[in-house]
Amino acid sequence: MEEILTESEIKLDGVRQKILQVAQELSGEDMHQFHRAITTGLQEYVEAVSFQHFIKTRSLISMDEINKQLIFTTEEYGKENKTPSSDAQDKQFGTWRLKITPVDYLLGVADLTGELMRMCINSVGNGDIDTPFEVSQFLRQVYDGFSFIGNTGPYEVSKKLYTLKQSLAKVENACYALKVRGSEIPKHMLADVFSVKTEMIDQEEGIS
């Protein structure tokens, strides 16, 4: 697991370098004007970094924590000025930031539920019965938080609430099956039970 987390950190560092390039490109511009062009990528970043954080701590990373990771200080400003003026000499370091908005954060966290669903299935396949129940409790807390927003927030967030509710129901029902039948089912078959249970829920809800 440590090896996987180390690899994920390297990949996230690579993503942050891409975000730095965007921040530099948009330096001095009105971020709201270009937000629609970058919001999907920012949501994906929130999903990835929150998934990594959950694996490490079994908790949800805050928006402030994510934004702190997206403050970049480099020496590139000074290097690009071969004959620096007095102003450039005063500012040897360039600082750029690209802020995650509340909507970016909420939509990224909502998309996290799909990754947690796959994590549940994989963990059960490895004989780990504890993780699904930890994920179920976590999803319940996230869903309760989204419920406070309800239909009062942005449309995109309200739409995600239904999807989040479905994910929670699937995990909770599958965990119920594991709780009731887990002791009588061989470990190598538990993942199949978990998968079948979620597929049955999809069919009952009319989801293809």
C-alpha positions in Angstrom: 0.0 0.0 0.0 2.8 2.4 0.8 4.3 1.8 -2.6 1.0 2.6 -4.3 0.6 5.8 -2.2 4.1 6.9 -3.1 3.3 6.3 -6.8 0.1 8.3 -6.5 1.9 11.2 -4.9 4.3 11.3 -7.8 1.4 11.4 -10.3 -0.4 14.0 -8.3 2.8 16.2 -8.3 2.7 15.9 -12.1 -0.9 17.1 -12.2 0.0 20.0 -9.9 2.7 21.0 -12.4 0.1 21.1 -15.1 -2.1 23.2 -12.8 0.9 25.6 -12.2 1.2 26.0 -16.0 -2.5 27.0 -16.2 -2.1 29.4 -13.2 0.8 31.1 -15.0 -1.1 31.3 -18.3 -4.1 32.9 -16.5 -2.0 35.2 -14.4 -3.6 38.7 -14.3 -6.8 37.4 -16.0 -10.3 37.2 -14.6 -10.5 33.6 -13.4 -14.3 33.5 -13.6 -14.1 34.2 -17.3 -12.1 31.0 -17.9 -13.5 28.8 -15.1 -15.8 26.8 -17.4 -12.8 25.7 -19.5 -10.9 24.3 -16.5 -13.6 23.3 -14.0 -13.8 19.6 -15.3 -10.1 19.2 -14.7 -10.2 20.7 -11.3 -13.0 18.4 -10.3 -11.0 15.4 -11.4 -8.1 16.7 -9.3 -10.3 17.1 -6.3 -11.6 13.5 -6.8 -8.1 12.1 -7.1 -6.5 14.0 -4.1 -9.6 13.3 -1.9 -9.4 9.6 -2.8 -5.7 9.5 -1.8 -6.4 11.3 1.4 -9.2 8.9 2.3 -7.0 5.9 1.8 -4.4 7.5 4.1 -6.7 8.9 6.8 -10.2 7.5 6.3 -11.4 11.2 6.3 -12.4 13.9 3.9 -9.8 16.5 2.8 -11.0 20.1 3.1 -11.2 22.6 0.4 -8.6 24.8 2.2 -6.2 21.9 2.4 -6.5 21.4 -1.4 -6.1 25.1 -2.2 -2.9 25.2 0.0 -1.4 22.6 -2.3 -2.2 24.8 -5.3 0.0 27.8 -4.2 3.2 27.7 -6.2 6.4 29.7 -5.6 9.1 29.4 -8.2 12.3 31.3 -9.3 11.1 31.3 -12.9 10.1 35.0 -12.7 13.7 36.0 -11.9 15.2 33.6 -14.5 13.1 34.9 -17.3 14.3 38.4 -16.7 17.9 38.3 -17.9 18.3 42.1 -17.3 16.1 42.5 -14.3 14.7 45.9 -13.3 14.6 47.0 -9.7 11.0 45.7 -9.5 12.2 42.3 -10.7 15.1 42.3 -8.3 12.6 42.9 -5.5 10.6 39.9 -6.7 13.0 37.1 -7.3 10.3 34.6 -6.7 7.1 34.3 -8.6 4.0 33.1 -6.8 1.0 31.6 -8.6 -2.2 30.1 -7.3 -5.3 28.5 -8.8 -8.2 28.3 -6.4 -10.6 25.4 -6.3 -14.1 26.9 -6.0 -16.7 25.5 -3.6 -18.6 24.1 -6.6 -15.4 22.4 -8.0 -14.9 20.9 -4.5 -18.4 19.6 -4.1 -18.6 18.1 -7.5 -15.2 16.4 -7.1 -16.2 15.0 -3.7 -19.5 13.7 -5.3 -17.5 11.9 -8.0 -15.4 10.3 -5.3 -18.2 8.0 -4.5 -17.7 5.9 -7.7 -14.0 5.3 -6.7 -15.1 4.3 -3.2 -17.5 1.8 -4.7 -14.8 0.1 -6.7 -12.5 0.2 -3.6 -15.2 -1.7 -1.7 -15.4 -4.4 -4.3 -11.6 -4.8 -4.6 -11.2 -4.9 -0.8 -13.8 -7.6 -0.4 -12.1 -9.6 -3.1 -8.9 -9.4 -1.0 -10.8 -10.7 2.1 -10.9 -7.2 3.7 -14.4 -7.0 5.2 -13.7 -3.9 7.3 -13.2 -1.4 4.5 -16.7 -1.6 3.0 -18.2 -0.7 6.4 -15.7 2.2 6.8 -16.7 3.4 3.3 -20.4 3.1 4.1 -20.0 5.2 7.2 -18.0 7.8 5.3 -20.5 8.0 2.5 -23.3 8.4 4.9 -21.5 11.5 6.4 -20.9 12.9 3.0 -24.5 12.4 1.9 -25.8 14.0 5.1 -23.6 17.0 4.4 -24.9 17.3 0.8 -28.4 17.0 2.1 -28.0 20.2 4.0 -27.3 21.9 0.7 -30.2 20.2 -1.0 -31.8 22.1 -3.8 -30.6 25.4 -2.5 -27.1 25.1 -4.1 -26.0 25.2 -7.7 -27.9 22.9 -10.1 -24.9 20.7 -10.8 -24.5 20.0 -7.0 -28.3 19.2 -6.6 -28.1 16.8 -9.5 -25.1 15.0 -7.9 -27.2 14.4 -4.7 -29.3 11.8 -6.4 -26.3 9.9 -7.7 -24.6 10.1 -4.3 -27.8 8.7 -2.7 -27.7 5.7 -5.1 -24.0 5.0 -4.3 -24.7 5.1 -0.6 -27.7 2.8 -1.0 -25.7 0.3 -3.0 -22.9 0.2 -0.4 -25.2 0.0 2.6 -27.3 -2.8 1.1 -24.2 -4.8 0.1 -22.7 -4.3 3.6 -25.9 -5.6 5.0 -25.6 -8.7 2.9 -22.0 -9.1 4.0 -23.0 -8.7 7.7 -25.8 -11.2 7.5 -24.1 -13.8 5.2 -20.4 -12.9 5.5 -19.6 -15.5 8.1 -21.0 -18.4 6.0 -19.5 -17.4 2.6 -15.8 -18.2 1.7 -13.7 -15.1 1.5 -12.9 -15.6 -2.2 -16.7 -15.5 -3.0 -17.5 -12.4 -1.0 -16.6 -10.0 -3.8 -19.1 -11.8 -6.1 -21.8 -11.5 -3.5 -21.0 -7.8 -3.2 -21.0 -7.2 -6.9 -24.2 -9.2 -7.5 -26.0 -7.3 -4.7 -25.1 -3.9 -6.3 -26.2 -5.2 -9.7 -29.6 -6.2 -8.2 -30.0 -2.8 -6.8 -29.3 -1.2 -10.2 -31.9 -3.4 -11.8 -34.5 -2.6 -9.2 -33.8 1.1 -9.8 -34.0 0.7 -13.6 -30.4 1.6 -14.1 -28.7 0.0 -17.1 
